Amino acid sequence: MTRERLHDALDLGVQSPLTMVVAPAGTGKTVLLSDWVTRRRRSGQSVLWVPGQSPGDLHEHLDRATGGQAEPDPVVIDDAHLLPPAAVGELCRVLQESPQSVRLLLAARYDLPIPVSELEIRGLALTLRSRDLRFTDDEATRLVRAHAERATPDDIALVQEKAAGWAAALVLAARTLQASGDVVWPLANQRPVLDLLLGETLNTLDERVRTMLLRTFGAVSLTGQLAAVLSGDADAGAMLDDLAGSGLLVTAYTDDSANSLSYRYHPLLVELLRRRFATSPEGHQLIVTAQHRAALYYQSRGDTAAALRSALEADDAELVERLLLDHGPALLAAGESALVEAAFDGLPAGYVEEHPHLFGVRGLLRRVAGDVAGAVLDAAAAAESVTEAAASRPDNQVPAADAALLRLWESRYGWHDVHAAIGRARSVLAQAPAGDGSPRAVLGPERLAWLLIELGAAEIWADQQDEALGHLDEALVTARMAGHDQLIAGVLAHRAVVQHVRGQVQNSAQSAQAALDVAGEDGLPEEYAVRAQVVLGFAALSELDLEAAWRYHEGSAEAEAAGSDTVVAGLRAVLRTVLLVEQGRLSEALTELTSDPVAAGPLPSYLSRDLTLLRSWVAVLLGDQQSLDHQVSVLERSGQAAEAELVRAMTAVMHGDAGAALKLIEAGLDQPDAYPPLASAAASFRTILLGRTGDDSAADAALVDTLNRVTPQRMLAVLTTAGGEPAFLDQLRRHVAGPNPHPFAGVVLEKLSGYRSGWIEAGGMTPLSRTRSDPHRPPARRMDAVVNRARIRLTAREAEVLEQLALGNSYAEIAQALFITENTVKTHLISLYRKLGVEKRSAALRTARNVGLL
């Protein structure tokens, strides 16, 4: 294939006396020059081709050239490294005495003893090296497809990744692909050729350089300083710079983060060194020694992941143990579980049992990896080892911290007493200096942050919100000092839960979104992500964005943590139930509320409160006074007196005494610890009741108070009951049009005017709608009738489908309106037609009107 960029370089070079193409075997020198010569000859230009092993009449050509020929013809000398010494000497003489008399293009595998540098300084020479001959991605694509026309982009990408632009490797890999239909590395059938070509280049290097390569080839990327550390040779950086000059074995590139040069070895060189030298006892010992130095170097620079990898390569169990103990939790929190697992796998059999302080780290690994049974076993072993070691090593708090962290995690799933686990963790955090004055082992920032996060999570479950928030704030400071994004995100996700249960809807949403943003492309671990999603679902619901709320709910429901962590499971159940109610799916909501989530003990008060309030609301919508009374008594027994008083006040209006209901609501709103969303809903009730009594000024003041309550956290969802009252919307319109409207009033009016609660369409009756004056009361929906002398009764969903049918909606429109599938619509229609004794839409509507169902 013609490589235009290199042809252009040769066209430029031939205008000067000397062009050198210096690169190892297999880089495409001969093919390039042959293609260039063929093109020139086709255009009528003369070019002389001279093979280095038999230069023939080169001497005579040089004599004629120096004899004064006006325009010298280019002379291409292939394999110039094979020229006899006399021929090389004559080239030197001509280039020194009369360089303008010749146009020489030399292709060689290494630099020749001719004055190239002197000519380059004078602008009379051009040198192309391996780095220039490397195939770009576009060129590699064309070359591979020239040999394997069925090669896919993925095939080509893999070939180019391994070949790194080396022509010989690209061609051999492409031929293998054409023959087998697949790219399999290493290329076993082509290995002898590749080893021969690379080995030839390797053998030309000084022994000291080869030793440096062998000691450093295990590093993915090298700086001159790291190469010196690994090899123990202070000149390693200079050697790499020289090798990068040719560009085949080593490539130099600029590391933007460090603003310095870094080096990368050719992948096939790494394979060759690994096979040819690393398997010998001497080579293996060189590598082990180098990797041990590298581990200590990386550790001193704080790169614990690289240090652990090097310790594994060095097969140093003691160093691996120390790194795992000191930095294992930090690596796990950073998403390096595969590396930590490899480190444990690399330890000798029975090593952890002989060093029990590692049980805690391995338990954390198994927990992160989803091996719950293994994590529980290691947690027990860690706790036992800490107890046994307490007498001999009272200063070592690292294993104790790991054991406490695991115990906190277990307690949230009911496997241990949560209060005992919290006490143990607080004890670890509160350790004072030892009696002899020596300092206790200080927990690393990542381990400390993780312990504080787990402590906060357990305290959230144990209903200790103030303590949880304090420990989470401390964890946030610690994680930020460590610069650890995943731990920062974990703190924010847990803090979002605390803010949510306190009724701080928007604050919780901001924390949850910040957690997702901080995690970035790596994403949040599942147990953190599920918290962020469920909190964002509540925030979307609060702003009446049901579509987004369902989306977040589904995301939280997919996480495994939602089925086992009581806090998450409870919040998810509450979110789903509220969404079902908002869609009018009251029977499904009631089913969801029939039992509490599976819990590790008594539900936290906030979960019990939310579930009881939901049951109360569904009971009100269904007109079930007995269930309502029971739920109010549950609130009182569970210490939620303020909430019980507000529910009793809001439903008192059903007894017909608006004045008494108003007094109860006023008393309930005076309670300082009332749940903010419930208090805001009660304030909207007060606004409507005052309007009904004719006290317009008091009603206007109550409206402003309601808006003041809902505005900071944008709690629009609590106003949906009031929004279903035409009188409330009329009052809002007058307020917005008035001289001094509330800043949030326009938003509330717009949202409520365009929102229709599903529970209203499903026939749900609120206390306000039950006592609404006749002009605004919707007619009761008929559910039964006599058809063909037989009494039929429609289900609530069949009645909804019948109403949508009467509006002329299609199957798809009915499905969208009722949040069900088209197949479900058809199922309900089949049942509906059967009950009405008809077979099509028009007959169904006619019969339904005749019997009073429409």
N, C-alpha and C positions, 0 to 999 in steps of 0.2 A: 504494500500500500504506500502511496505517495504521502510524505509528511511535509506539507508545504512550509511550515514554520522553519524546519531544518534546511529545506532547499533554499529558502530565503537567506538563512545564515551562511550557507556555502556560497551562494551568489555574492554575498557581501564579502566573505572571506577571500574569494579568488581574486578580488581586486587588490589584495595585498600579497606580499611575497610568500607568506607562510600561513597555512591553516592546519591546525593540529586537531585530530579527533582521537582523544585518549580515553579509553574505557576498557573494562575487562571483557573477556569472551562472552558472547551471547547477548550483547547489548544492542546489536544491529548496525555496527559500523559499516561492514562490507555491503550489506543490503542497501543502506542509505546512500553510500557513495556510488554503488552500481546504478541505482535508480537515477541519481543526479547526472551521472555520466551519460546514460542512455538518453535522457531528455535533452542534454546539450548536443549530443551527436545528431539527434533527430532534427534539431534546429539548424544543422549545418556548421556547428562550432566544433573545432578540433580539440580532442582531449586524449592524452596518453595515459594508459593504465599500466602500472608496473607492479607485479607481485614482489613482496619483500624477500621471499625465499629464493627468487631468481631474478635479480634486477636487470639482467640482460644489458641493453644498450643505454642504461641510465647515464653512464659516464659520458657517452657521445652526446646525448641530449643536453647535458649540463654544459659541455664544451661549446655546443652550438649556441646555447642561450647566452652564455657569457661572451660570445663573439659579436654581440651587437644586434641580434634580431629585434626588430621594432616592437612587436607585440608578442610576448612569449605565450606559448600555449600552456594551459594547465597540465600538470603532471600529478596523477593520483597514485600514491604508493600505498598499497594495501599491505597489512601485516608488516609495517615498517620496523617493528621490533625485531624482525628476523633479518634485517639488512646486515651484511658483513660490516665489520668495523671500518674497513676502508671506505665503503660507500657512505657510512655515517659521517666520517671525517670529511669527505668531499662535500657533503651537504652543508656542513658547518662552514667550510671555507667559502663556498659560494654565498651563503646567507650573510657572512661577515664582510666579504669584499664587494659583492655586487648584488645585493638583495633584490633590487628592482628588475633584475634581468630574468627572474624566475617567478613562477606561480605554482607553488608546491602545496599539495593536500596530502597529509600523512595520517594514516590510521594506524594506531598502535595500542597495545594493551597496557603500556606504561610509558612514562616520560622518557624521552631519549636525550642523550647528552649533546643537545644542540642549543644555541642561544635564544630560546623562545622568550624568556623574560625580557632580555634586552630589546628584542624586536617589538614585544608588546608595549614596552614603555615608549617606544618611538612610533607606535601606532601602525606597525608593519606586520603584525601577526594576530591571529584569532585562535582561541582554543575552545573546543567543545568537549565537555566531559560527561560522565555517566548521568549526572543530574540533568543535563540538557537532553540526553537521549531517552530518559524515562518517558514512557507513554503516559500521556494525560488520560483522564477518564474517557474523554470522547474518542481519542485515538485507540485506547484499549477496547472500547466497544466495537469500533470498526474492525480491528484486528481479530478479535475473538470471533465475531460473526463471519469473517472471511473464511475461517476454518470450521466453524460450527454454526450453521445458519439457524438452527433451532434454539440457540442459547437465549435464555430469558434474562431480563434485567437483573434478577436476583443472582443467576448464575454468573453473569458478568461482574457484578459487584463483588462476589466472593472471590472470583479469579483475580480481580484487580487488587483486592485487599491482601491476598497472599503473595501475589507476584510483585506488588508495589512498583509497577511500571517497567519491570525487567522483561525485555523482549522475549528471551528464550523461555522463561517461565510462562509467559502469556501464550506463546504458540504451543508449547507442550501441553498445557492445561486445556487449551481449546481443542487440540486433537484428541485428548482423552475424553473430553465432553462429547465430541462428535461420535466417538466409537462406543461409549457406554451410555450416553444419554443423561449422565449425571456428573456432578463435580464432587469428588471425594478427596479430601486432604488428610494426610499428605499424599502426593501423587506417587504411590509406591512403584508403579511401572516406569515412571520417568525419573525416579530418584537418582539412578546412576549418572544420568546425563547432567542433572542439576548439580549433584555433588561434584562432578568432574569440573564443571564450569566455575562453581564457587570455590572449590578447593584449590583450583589453580591460582585464583586471586588471593586466597588466604595464605597459600604457601609462599607468596612473594613478600609477605609482611615479616617484619622483624619479630624475633621470638618474644621480646618484651611487649610488643603490641598485641600479639596473639594471646599472651597471658592476660593482658588487660581485658581483651574481649571476652575471654572465658570467665573471668571473675565478674563481669558486669552484664552479660547478655540476659540475665534473668529479669532485669529492670525493664518495665514497660517504657519508661522515658527517663533519660539521664541528663543531668547537668554536669558540667566539668567538675564541680565540687563533689557531687555524689559519686561520679566515676572514680575520683581520687580516694574517697572513703571506701568504696567497694573493693577497689583493686589494691589499695595500699601503695599506689604509685602517684607521687605528686605531679607527674607530667601527664596524667591520664587525660586531662582536658585538652592539652595540646595535641595529643595523639588523635583524639576524636575529631578535633578541628581539621587535622590533616586528612583523615579518612573521609570526612564529609566533603572535602575538596573534590574527590573523585566522584562521590555521590552514589555508588552502588551499595556498598556494605553499610554505610551510615548516612543518614539524612539529618541535616541541621535545620532547625526551624526556630522562630521567635516565640517564646512563651510570653504572651501578652500580660498575664497576671504577674510574672516576675520581671518582665522587661529584660529578659536575658535569653541567651541561646540555650536550646535544649537539643538532645540528640535521640534518634530512634534507629534501632538496627533493622535491617531488612528481615522480614519474617522467615525467609528461607535460610538466611544465615543463622538465625536463632535455632531453627530445626537442625541444621547441620552441626552446630556446636553441641547441641543437646545430645545428638546421637553419637557423634564421633569422639567427643572428648569427655562429656559429663559422666559417661558410664564407666570410665576407667577410675581406679582407686585414687590416682593422683589428681585427676580432674575433679572428681567428686569432692575431695578434701579442699581443693581450691575454692569451689563454689560454696561449700558449707561455711568456710572461714569468711568469705566475702559476705554471705547473707547474714551471718552473725554480726559483722560490723555494721551492715545496713540496718539491721533491726535496732541496734543501739543508737544509730544515727537518726533514724526516723523517730524513735521514742524521744530523743532529746529535743526534736523539733515539734513534738506534739502530734505527729501524724501516726496515730496508734493503729489505724487500719494497715498502713504500709509496714509498720513495725511488726505486726502480727503475721502478715504474709511472709516477711523475710524470716521471722523466727521459725515458721513452718518449713520454709525451704532449708533452713539450717538444721532442722530436725533437733531443735534444742527444747526439750520438754520443760525444763525449769524456766526458761525464758517465756515460753508459751503460757505456762501456769501463771507467772507473774503478770503478764500482760492481760490475761483473762480476768484475773482477780482485780487488778487495778482499773481496767478499762472495758471489761466485758459489757456491763450495763450501758455504758456510753455508746459502744458500737451497736448494741441491739437497738437502742433508742434512735440511732442514726440510720437504721434500716440495713445494717450489715449482718443480719442473722445468718446468711449463708457462710460468711467468713468465720463467724464464731462457731458455727456448727462444724466447719472444716477443722477448726482448731481443736475442738473436743475429739473429733474423729482421729486427729493426728496424734493424740496422746496415747501412750502405751496402754494396753488392756489393764483394767483395775486401777488406773492412776487416780481417778477421782475418788474412789473409795479410800485410797491411801492418803489423799489430801482433801479431807471433807469440807474445807473452807470453800471448795469449788462447787459444792452442791447448790448453793444459792444462785450462782451465775448460770449453771446448767438448767436449774428450774426456770429461771427467767427466759432462757433460750427456748425451752420446751413450751412455755406459755406463749411466747411470741409466735412460735411455729405451729401452734394449734394442737400440740400434744398435751391435752389436759391431764390425762392419766399420768403421764410421765412427770409433768410439772407438779402434780399433787404429791407424788412419791418423793421427788427431790425437795419439795417444800418441807415435808416431814423430816427428811434426813438433815436438811439445813438447820431446822429448829433444834433437833437433837444434838447436832454437832456444836451449835452455839452454846447450848446448855452445858455440854461436857467441857467446852473450852473456856467457859467463863472464869473458872478458878485459875487456870494457867495463863490465860491471855486476856485479862480484863480490859486491856487497852485497845484491843482489836475490834473496832465497831463495824468494819466492812462486812464480814459475814453476818453479823447481827442485823445490819441494815437490810441485806438481801433477804434474810429469813423474815424480817418484819414486813418487807414489801410483798413477799409472796403470801404471807398470812393475811394481810389486808385484802389482797386480790381474792383469796379463798373466802374470806368472810362475806364478801358481797354476793356470793353464790350459795350461802347457807352452810358451808362446810366447817366454819368455825364461828365462834361468837364475835360479832362485829365490835362490841365494846371492849372486849379483851384485846382484840387485834389493834384497835386504836390506842389503847393504853400502852401496849408494847412498843408501837411505833413512836409514840410521844416520849417514851422512856429512852429510846435510842437517840432521839434528837436532843434530849435534855441532858445527855451525859456530861458530867463536870470533869475537870482535870483529875488525873489519878492522885492517890494520896501521896506518892513519893515526889510529886511535882512534875513528873514527865507528862508531856501532852499525849492525849489520846489520838488514835489514828483519825485524821480528818477525812470525811467523805468527799469524794470528788464532786464537782458541781453537777454533773449529769446524774450521778447516782442519787445525790441529795434532792435534785429537782424531781426525779422519778418517784422517790419515796414520798415527797411532799404531795405530788399529784395523787398517788394512791391513797395517801392519808386523807386528802380532801375528798376523794371519791367515796371513801368509806364513811366519812362524816356526813356527806350529802345523804347517803343511804340511812345513816343513823339519826337523821333529822337534826344535825348540829350545823346549821347553815352558817352562823357567824364564825365558828371555828374553821369550817371548810373554806370560807372566803379568805380568812386570814392566812391559812396555809397555802392556798392557791396563789395569793398575792406574793408570798415569799418564794414560791416555786417559780413564778414568772420572773422575778428579779434574778434568781439563780440561773434560770435557763437563758435569760438574755445576757448575763455575764459570760456564760459559756458559749454564746452564739449558736445555740442549738435549736434550729427551726422546728423540728418535730416535737421537741418537748415544749417549746413555746406554744405551738398549736394545741398540744394536749391540755395545757393549762387553760387556754382560752375556751376550749370546748367544754371543759368541766365548769368553768366560771359561767358560761352561758346558761347552764342548767340551773345554777344557784339563782341567777338573775331572773330566769323564767319563773321559777317557783315562787319568787317574791312579787310576781306581777309586773316586772320591768321588761315588757315585751320587746321594745326597740333596743334597749341596752343589750338584752340577751342575743338578739339577732345580729347586732354589730359584733359582739364577741364571737359568735358562731361563724360569721362570714370572715372575720379576721383570722380565725383558726384555719379555714380553708385557704385563704390567701397566703398565709405564712407557709403552709405546707407546700404550696407550689406544685410543680409537675410531679414530684414524688408522691403527693397525695397523703391524706391522713391515714394512720392506722385505723382499722375497722372500728375498734372500740371508741375512738375519738370521733371518727366521721359520723357514726350513728347519732351521737349526741348533737353534733352541729346540725345534722339534717332534720332531726325531730324539732329542735328549737326553731329553725328557719321555717318549718312547716307551720308552727303556731304563729309565728310572726306574719306569714303570708295570710293565714286564716284571719288574724286580727285586722288586716287591711282588706278583708273580703276578696282576696285573690284565691278562690277555691282551686283553680287549675294548678297554680304553683304549690299550694298546700298539699294537694294530692300527690304531686310529683315528689315533694320532699318526703311525704309519708311513705311512698313506695320505695324510695331510696333507703329509708331507715328500716323498712320491713325486710329488705333483702339481706341486711347484715345479720350474721349469726348471733351477735351480741344482743340483738333485740329480743331474742327468745329466752335468754338466760339471765341477763343483768336486770334485776328487778326495777331499778329506776328507769332504765331505758324502756323495758317492756311496759311498765305502767304508763309512762308518758306517751308512748306510741299508741297504747290502747285508748287513752283519753283523746288524742288527736284524731284517731280513726272514728271514734264514736261521735265527736263533734261534727266531723265532716259528713257522716251518715245522717245526722240530724239535719244539718243544713241542706242536704239533698232531699229531705223528706222521707228517708228510708228509716222510719221510726221503728219498725219491727226488727230490722237488722241491728239498729242501735241498741234496742232493748236486749237483744240476744248477746251483744258484745258486753253489756253491763251486768249480765247475770252472775258473774263471779269475778273476784279480784284476780289480778295477775298472780302467777305462781311466785311466791315470795320466800325469802330466807328467814322470815319472821314477821312480826306485825308490820304492816305497811307504814312508811313514813307519813307523818300527819298531812303533808301537802298532797300526796297521792290519794290518801283516804279522803281528804277534803274535796279534791277535784272529781273523783269518782262519785262521791255522794252528791255533790252539786249537780252533776250530770244526770244522775238517777232522779233527782228531784225535778229537774227540768223536763225530762222525758215523761215523768209522771204527770206533770202539769199539762203538757201538750196532749197527753192521752186522756186527761180528765180523771186520773186515778188518785183520788183524795187519800185513800188508805195508804198507798205506797208513799205519797208525799209526806204524810204525817210520820211515817216510819223513818224516812230519810232525815227529816228535821230532828227527830230524837237521836239518830245516829250522830249527827253533827254535834249535838249537845253533849252526848256521852264521850265523844272523842276530843273534847276540849275546844271545839270550834263554835263557841257561844255566839260570837259576833256574827258569824256567817249564818247560824241557825236563826238568829233574830232577824236578819235581813230577808232570808227566804220566807219566814213567817209573815213579815211585814208586806213583802211584794205579793204574796198570795192571799193576804187578808182581804184584798179588794173583791175577791170572789164572793165574799159573804155579804156584799152590798153596801157596806159602810165606808165610803171613800174617806171621810174625815178620820175614822179610826185607823184606816190603812196609812194615811198620811202621817199621823202621830207616830205609828210604829216605824215607818221609814225614817222619819227625822231622828228618832231615838237610835235606830241602827246606824245611821250615818255619823252619829256623834261618837261611835266607837273608834278609837284611834288605830286599832289593830285589824280592822276589817280588810278582807282581801280586796285589793284595788279594783280588779275587773268586776267583782260582784257589787262593790259599792258604787261603781260608775253606772251599772245597770239599774241599781236601785234609784240613783239620782235621776235617771231618765224617766223612771216610773213616777217619781214625785213631780216632775215637770208636767207630765200628762194629766195626773190627778188634779194638780192645781189649776190647770186649764179647764178641766171639767167643772170645777167649783166656781169658775167665773172670776177668779182672782188673777187677772192678766199680769199685773205688775209682779206678783210673787212668782207666777209661772215663768215670766221673762228672766227674773233673777235665778230661778232654778235651772233654766236652760243654759245660762252662762256658766253656772256652777258645774253642770253636766259636761259642758264643752271643756272647761278647765280641767276636769278629771281625766277625760279621754285623750286630750291633746298631747301631753308629753310622750306617751307611749303609743299613740295612734290606735287606740283600742276601739276601732269601728265595729267590730263584731258584737260587742256588748250592747250596741244600740239597735241591733236588727229587730228586736221586739218592738221598741219604740218606733222604729222606721216603718213598721207595718201599720202604724196608726196614722190615718190621713191628717188628723188634727195636729200631730207632732210635726209632720212635714210642712203643713201650712204655717205653723209657728216658726219653723226654721226659715221658710221663705220670707216671712215678714221681717225676721231678724236680719237676714242677709241683706234685704233691701233697705234696712233702716240706716240711721245716721252713723252708728258706731258698732258695726258688726264684729263679732269675735273673729280673730284671724283664721281659725280652723273651721268656722261655720260653713263656708262655701264648699270646702272639701267634703264635710259630713253630708251636706245636702245633696251634692252630686253623687256620692257613693250610695246613699240610702235611696235616692230617687230611682237609681238604675238597678237596684238589687231587689230580688224577690226570693224570700226564703223558701226553701223547698218544703219545710214543715207546714207553712201556710197552705201551699197547694195540696199537701197530703191530708189536710183537714185538721192539723194541729191547732189547738185553741189555747192561747195564753190567758193569764188572768185579766189582762186589759181587754182582749178581744171578747172574752166572755161577758164583760160588763159594759161593752161599747153600746152607745145609743143606737137604736134600730136603723137609722139612715146609713150607717157605716158598717153594719154587721152583714157579712156575706151569707147567702142562703146555705143552709145545711145540705151537704151532698147526700143524695139518695143512693143507698147501697143495695136495696132489695126491691123487688117488684114481682108482679104475677104475670107470667108469659105463658100463653096456651094453657090456662087454668092450673099452672104449676108455679109455686113460689121459688124464685131464684135469688141468690145473693152473690154480689160481685165482691171480689177481693179488692183491697185498696189499690193495688197496682192495676187491676183490670179497669177500675173506675178511672184511674189516671189515663190509661191508654184510650179509653172511650172518649174522654174529654179532648185529648189530642187529636183523635180521629175526627171529632166534630169540627175542629178548627181547620180541617182540610190538610193536615200535615202528612207528609210521606213517611214511609217506614224509617228512613234515615233521620228525618227531622224529629220524629217521635223519640227515637233512640237517643238523639242528642239532648232533647229537652228533659228526658227522664234519667239520663246518665246510665243507660243500659245498652246492650247490643241489639242489632237489628234482628238477630235470631230470637232473642228474648221477646222482642216486640211481637214477632210472628207467633211465638208460643202463646203469649197472652191473648192474641186475636183469635187463635184457634179455639181456646177455652171460652172466650167471650161469644164468638159466633155460635158455639154449641149451646151455651146457656140461653141465647136469644132465639135459637132455632132458625138461624139464617146461614147463608153461605158467602155473602159478599158485603162490602162496606156500606153501600147505599141502603140495603135492607136492614143492616144492623143499626144504622143511624135512625131510620124511619121507625123501627120497632122500639128503640130506646126512648125516642121522644114520645111515642104513643103511651108507653107505660110509665113515663115520668122519671126515667133515669137521666135524662138530659133536660 
